[in-house]
Amino acid sequence: RIGRLPRLAEAAAKAARANFGEVVAGGEAWTAAPASIVRSLLEDDRLRASEEEVYRAGVAWLQAHDPPPGEEEVAALLSRVRFALLPREFLNGVVMEEPLLDTRVGKQMLLEAPGLAIMSTARPRPRTGGMKLYAVGGLSGPGASAVLSSVERYDPAT
């Protein structure tokens, strides 16, 4: 069991976050994954995926199950999607038309989603995918005697 091997579990999670598109494209491997792992991946700030990919992956996982999951399970899984970060056209044309969300619980989840709620001023943080931005520069002399004088690092997670 991977839970007893924390370094292996973290290495597997890191690989899944970095290669999320390939993990989901694996089809049966993705749809057979346990709900706890799917939820964990979909909510991870370090996931390298667009919010559309996250949404589509969650829906694909839910649709692959027979019998279909209940309203509560659908809402619990899809609540990990940062709906406010989706393009408005996608939200209106795809998300709002999804039969899995056409339930009392699904509609309530969308109404309360951070950034979408009527009274909400909160905007969810974008996923960082483990990326950092480095700014390298500075001149300390004229012409060829230029020397690097500064390095700045921006980590959106901090």
Salt bridges, closest charged atoms under 4 A:
GLU10 OE2 - ARG17 NH2 2.95
GLU43 OE1 - ARG80 NE 3.11
ASP44 OD2 - ARG17 NH1 3.38
ASP44 OD1 - ARG46 NE 3.24
ASP45 OD1 - ARG82 NH2 2.43
ASP45 OD2 - ARG125 NH2 2.38
GLU51 OE2 - ARG127 NH2 2.80
ASP102 OD1 - LYS107 NZ 3.01
ASP155 OD2 - LYS132 NZ 3.95
ASP155 OD2 - ARG153 NH2 3.19
